[in-house]
């Protein structure tokens, strides 16, 4: 058995289900990096301006790495894992970096006092349509396992997560 302090394992989890048995038809990756990139939250300028989005970056200034999600087969089930691009057994790394996975800045409008609003860039986000995955393309559970086994040699998006419409 490997020493876990020197060989950590990724956090593994399955997708939440709607009504206890149905996968959602869309997924999105989101991270609130702009909130930790403002002056006072870090020591590495330039600082993020959440009003304009200027200098809001992913990964954060001074960071060589920011964790992201990928998928793998675990106990016969497509499973999410958090970590990096080099986890053994990874099937889909959704671009292989936090920059590609979390996508672009998202401008969010918040209500304020007096029936007014304020807009802030507080998140990076990337959404995926169900067309990228499983049953939307008519992929069976058996085919899903076969695709998972050969995913690294198949160009383009590979259906990995079983989605029910």
C-alpha positions as CSV (number, residue, x, y, z in Angstrom):
1,X,0.0,0.0,0.0
2,X,1.3,3.4,-1.0
3,X,2.0,6.1,1.6
4,X,-1.1,8.3,1.3
5,X,0.9,11.4,2.4
6,X,3.1,11.0,-0.7
7,X,0.5,9.6,-3.0
8,X,-2.8,11.3,-2.4
9,X,-6.0,10.1,-4.1
10,X,-8.5,12.3,-5.8
11,X,-11.9,13.1,-4.2
12,X,-14.5,10.9,-6.0
13,X,-18.2,11.5,-6.2
14,X,-21.1,10.8,-8.5
15,X,-23.6,13.3,-10.0
16,X,-26.6,14.4,-8.0
17,X,-29.9,13.1,-9.2
18,X,-33.2,14.7,-9.9
19,X,-36.1,12.9,-8.2
20,X,-33.6,10.4,-6.9
21,X,-33.0,8.5,-10.1
22,X,-32.6,10.9,-13.1
23,X,-29.4,12.7,-14.2
24,X,-29.6,16.3,-15.0
25,X,-29.5,17.2,-18.8
26,X,-26.8,19.9,-18.3
27,X,-23.7,20.4,-16.3
28,X,-21.7,23.6,-15.7
29,X,-18.3,24.2,-14.1
30,X,-18.0,27.3,-12.0
31,X,-15.4,28.9,-9.7
32,X,-15.4,32.1,-7.8
33,X,-11.8,33.1,-8.5
34,X,-12.5,36.8,-8.9
35,X,-13.5,37.0,-5.2
36,X,-10.1,35.8,-4.1
37,X,-8.2,37.9,-6.7
38,X,-9.3,41.4,-5.3
39,X,-7.0,43.7,-3.3
40,X,-6.9,42.6,0.3
41,X,-7.6,38.9,-0.6
42,X,-4.2,38.2,-2.1
43,X,-0.7,39.7,-2.3
44,X,-0.1,39.2,-6.1
45,X,-1.0,42.2,-8.2
46,X,-2.6,43.1,-10.6
47,X,-5.8,42.7,-8.6
48,X,-9.2,41.8,-10.1
49,X,-11.7,44.5,-10.7
50,X,-15.0,42.8,-10.2
51,X,-16.9,45.8,-11.7
52,X,-15.2,45.6,-15.1
53,X,-13.6,42.1,-15.1
54,X,-10.2,43.7,-15.7
55,X,-7.3,41.6,-14.4
56,X,-9.6,38.7,-13.3
57,X,-7.6,35.6,-14.3
58,X,-7.7,31.9,-14.2
59,X,-5.5,30.4,-12.7
60,X,-5.0,33.2,-10.1
61,X,-1.8,35.4,-10.3
62,X,1.1,33.6,-8.7
63,X,-0.5,30.1,-8.9
64,X,1.1,27.5,-11.1
65,X,-2.0,25.3,-10.8
66,X,-5.7,25.5,-9.9
67,X,-7.6,22.2,-9.4
68,X,-10.4,21.1,-11.8
69,X,-12.7,18.2,-12.3
70,X,-12.5,15.2,-14.6
71,X,-14.2,11.8,-14.9
72,X,-13.3,8.2,-14.6
73,X,-14.9,4.8,-14.3
74,X,-15.0,3.6,-10.6
75,X,-16.9,0.5,-9.6
76,X,-18.6,0.4,-12.9
77,X,-20.0,3.9,-12.7
78,X,-18.9,7.1,-14.3
79,X,-17.5,9.1,-11.4
80,X,-16.3,12.7,-11.0
81,X,-12.9,13.4,-9.5
82,X,-11.2,16.6,-8.4
83,X,-7.6,17.1,-9.0
84,X,-5.5,17.7,-12.0
85,X,-4.7,16.4,-15.5
86,X,-2.5,13.4,-14.6
87,X,-4.8,11.3,-12.4
88,X,-4.5,7.6,-13.5
89,X,-7.7,6.4,-15.0
90,X,-8.9,9.8,-16.2
91,X,-11.4,9.5,-19.1
92,X,-12.3,13.1,-19.8
93,X,-10.5,16.2,-18.4
94,X,-12.7,18.8,-20.1
95,X,-9.8,20.6,-21.7
96,X,-7.1,19.6,-19.2
97,X,-6.7,22.9,-17.3
98,X,-8.7,25.2,-15.1
99,X,-8.7,27.8,-17.8
100,X,-10.5,25.6,-20.3
101,X,-12.8,23.9,-17.8
102,X,-14.1,27.0,-16.0
103,X,-14.4,29.1,-19.1
104,X,-15.0,32.8,-19.2
105,X,-16.1,35.5,-16.8
106,X,-19.7,35.6,-15.9
107,X,-21.4,38.9,-15.2
108,X,-24.0,38.5,-12.5
109,X,-26.7,41.1,-11.7
110,X,-27.6,41.4,-8.0
111,X,-30.5,43.2,-6.5
112,X,-29.7,46.1,-4.1
113,X,-31.7,48.5,-1.9
114,X,-34.3,50.7,-3.6
115,X,-35.2,48.4,-6.5
116,X,-31.8,48.9,-8.1
117,X,-29.1,46.4,-9.2
118,X,-25.4,46.1,-9.2
119,X,-23.4,43.9,-11.6
120,X,-20.2,42.0,-10.7
121,X,-17.9,39.6,-12.3
122,X,-17.7,37.0,-9.4
123,X,-17.3,33.7,-11.3
124,X,-15.7,32.0,-14.2
125,X,-18.2,29.5,-15.8
126,X,-18.6,27.1,-18.6
127,X,-21.8,25.2,-19.4
128,X,-22.1,21.9,-21.3
129,X,-25.2,20.9,-23.2
130,X,-26.5,17.3,-22.8
131,X,-25.7,16.7,-26.4
132,X,-22.1,16.0,-25.3
133,X,-23.1,13.1,-23.2
134,X,-24.7,9.6,-22.9
135,X,-28.3,8.8,-23.7
136,X,-28.8,12.0,-25.8
137,X,-26.6,10.2,-28.4
138,X,-28.3,6.8,-27.7
139,X,-25.2,5.3,-26.0
140,X,-26.0,2.3,-23.9
141,X,-24.5,1.5,-20.5
142,X,-22.4,-1.3,-22.1
143,X,-21.2,1.1,-24.8
144,X,-20.4,3.7,-22.2
145,X,-17.9,1.3,-20.5
146,X,-16.3,0.5,-23.9
147,X,-16.0,4.3,-24.7
148,X,-14.6,4.9,-21.3
149,X,-11.9,2.3,-21.8
150,X,-10.8,3.9,-25.1
151,X,-11.5,7.5,-24.5
152,X,-7.9,8.8,-24.6
153,X,-7.6,7.4,-28.2
154,X,-10.9,8.9,-29.5
155,X,-10.7,12.4,-30.9
156,X,-13.3,15.0,-29.9
157,X,-15.9,14.8,-27.2
158,X,-16.6,11.4,-25.9
159,X,-20.0,10.5,-24.3
160,X,-19.2,9.8,-20.7
161,X,-22.1,10.6,-18.4
162,X,-25.4,9.0,-18.7
163,X,-28.0,11.7,-19.1
164,X,-31.8,11.1,-19.1
165,X,-33.9,13.7,-20.9
